[in-house]
Amino acid sequence: MISIKRIYEPAELRDGFRILVDRLWPRGMTKEKAHIDLWLRDIAPSNNLRKWFNHQLELWDEFKQRYFKELATKNDMIDIIQKRSEQETVTLLYSAKSETLNNAVVLKEFIERRIKS
């Protein structure tokens, strides 16, 4: 099972294996407070895509399409998440303020589609 959670929320046992999926370390977060098991910074959107999107609602659909294209080239990191999620809960951690407009939402959707196909 794959879930998503904002990294600023407290870590819980039900989170299982916690993976930070942001390119940049979350502002104000210490490693001790983050309780991450793995940081996959290279699975995050490229700097160009991240800056272009800038969490603008009107760019969301285009952002998803562009990020899906980037994710299609990152099979090794996708495999890590997918295989781990077959063994235990995996929580994808993000730092964006929006719970619905962030890269973890897109990443989870990408992996779930891949599993179904």
PAZABA-310023 format. One record per residue (C-alpha): residue in three letters; x, y, z. Coordinates in steps of 0.5 Angstrom, whole numbers, plus 500, padded with zeros to 3 digits. Each point is the difference from the previous one (the first is absolute). Example, Ala and Ser with C-alpha at 12.3 -4.5 7.8 and 13.67 -1.06 7.14 Angstrom:
BEGIN
ALA525491516/SER502507498/
This chain:
BEGIN
MET500500500/ILE502507498/SER498506504/ILE502507500/LYS501505506/ARG503507501/ILE507499503/TYR498506506/GLU495495502/PRO502495506/ALA503494498/GLU496494502/LEU501492500/ARG494499495/ASP505504495/GLY504494499/PHE506502496/ARG501507499/ILE503503493/LEU501507499/VAL498502493/ASP502507500/ARG507503496/LEU501505506/TRP500499507/PRO494502503/ARG501507503/GLY501500508/MET500492501/THR505497503/LYS502493498/GLU498497507/LYS493503500/ALA499498492/HIS501492502/ILE501498493/ASP503494498/LEU502502493/TRP501506496/LEU498499493/ARG502508497/ASP501498493/ILE493497499/ALA497507502/PRO499504494/SER506504496/ASN502507503/ASN497503493/LEU493496501/ARG500502507/LYS501507499/TRP495500494/PHE495497504/ASN500504506/HIS494497503/GLN495504495/LEU494497500/GLU499502492/LEU506496499/TRP498494504/ASP498495494/GLU506502495/PHE505499506/LYS497493501/GLN501498493/ARG507503500/TYR502497507/PHE497493497/LYS505501494/GLU506501505/LEU498494505/ALA500495494/THR507501499/LYS501498508/ASN498493500/ASP506498505/MET497505505/ILE493498499/ASP502493501/ILE502501507/ILE494503502/GLN495495496/LYS504494503/ARG500503507/SER493501500/GLU499493498/GLN503498507/GLU497506505/THR497507500/VAL504505496/THR499507502/LEU502505495/LEU502507503/TYR500507497/SER500507503/ALA496504495/LYS494503504/SER495498495/GLU497493502/THR498499493/LEU504504495/ASN507496502/ASN505495497/ALA498495504/VAL493500498/VAL503499493/LEU505495502/LYS495495503/GLU495501494/PHE506498496/ILE502494504/GLU493497501/ARG498501492/ARG507496499/ILE498495505/LYS493499497/SER503499492/
